[in-house]
C-alpha cells in the first residue's frame, strides 16, 4: 500500500468522514488518499481534502502516523479555510464505473464513533478520548 495523507476535520462535536458502502459493508474512513511522487504528506492531505470534500484546508498539526499494509498513513488536524463541504470532484465521485463502492462525505457526532465501523480505529479512539481537538 502507498503512503497516504489524511485530514481530521472537527466542527463543534462532529468529525468529517467518508461513508463507504462496498461489497455489502458500510464503514467510514478519515478523508485522504495516496501520496503522489514528489508530494509531501501535508501537500497530499491538502489536495485530497479538495478532491474528496470540495474544501480548502490549513494544516494545524500532525496527530498520528500509523503503519498499515506496508505503508505509512499520516493524519493531520486541519481547519477549513474555503470551499463547500461535500462538493468534491475526485475520481471516486466522477468515475462510478470504478466498482469501488460508494463514497459520501458526512459529518458524524464524535460520540457516535463508538457505534460505527470507523477506520482506522486508532484515530476514532483518539477522537473519542478527546486526545484530538
N, C-alpha and C positions, 0 to 999 in steps of 0.2 A: 504494500500500500504506500502511496505517496504521502509525504508530509502534507499537513493541512493547517490552514489558519481559520479560526472561528471566533465569532463575536458573541459576547454575552451582553445583552441589552436589557436593562431593568427600567421599568417605568412604574413608579409607585410600588405596588406589591405584585407586579406582574413581570414575567420574563418573556422575551420573544423566542419562539421556537418554529421549526418547520415540522408540520404534521405530515407524516409519511404513511401512505397505505400501499402495501406491496405484498404480493403473494398471500393475500388474505389476512395480513397482520397490520395493525395500526400501532405506530410508535412515533416518538418525537425526537428531533435532533436539534442540537445547537447549530444555528446558521453558520455555514462555512464550507470550504471545499479545498481541493488540492492547490499546493503552491507551484506556480509555474517557474520554469527555468529563469534564473536571474532575479526572481522576486523574493523579497523578504517576507517572513511570516506576517508582519504588520501590513505590508502592501497587499498581500493576498487577502487578508481579512477585510480590509477596506474595499477591495474590488468585489469580493463575494457579498458583502453587505449590500452593495449597489445592485449586483446581478440578481441575488436571491430575494432581497427585500425592497428594492427600489429606493433606498435611502443612502445618504452620505453620513459617514461617522467620523468621530475623532477617537483615537485610541487613548484610554486613560491609563491602563496598566495591564501587565501580563498577570493572569490569575493562575495558570497551570500549564504544564507540558505533560502530556500523557502519551506513553508508548502504546501503540496499537498495531497489530499485524505487521510489525517490522518498520513502521513509520512513526513519526512524531506528530502529535496533534497539539497545536499552540492555541490557547484560549485567552482572549483579551477582553477586558471590560471596556465597553465602548459607550459613546454618547451620540445620539442622533443629532446631526447638525443641519440636515436638509432632506428634501425628497418626501415621498409619500409611502408610508409603510404598506406593503402588500402589492406594490406595482412592479416587482422585479421582472426582468425580461431575460433571465439566463436561459440556457438551453433546456433546463429541466422544465421550464414553463412554456417554451416556444416550440419544442420538439416532442410532442406527446407520443410519437411513434417509437421513442427510445425504449419503451417497455421496461421502465424502471419504477413503475407505480406513480402515485400522485404526490405532489408537493404543495403544501398550503401554508403560507406564513400565518401564524396565530400568536396571540398573547395568552399566556396561562398564568393564573394566580400561583405564586410561588408555593403556597401551602398545598396546592393540588399536585405538585410534582411527585409526591409520595404515592399517589394513586394511579400514576400513569407510567408507561414504559418510556422513560426519557433516557436518551443515550448521548454521551456516556453517563452512567450512573454517578460516577465520581463528581461530575460538575453539578448534577442535580442535588447531590448530598451537600456540597459546599453551599449551594443556594439555600437549601432547607435549614442549614445550621446558622445561616446569617453570616457566614465567612466572606461572602461576596456581597458588596452593597454598592 
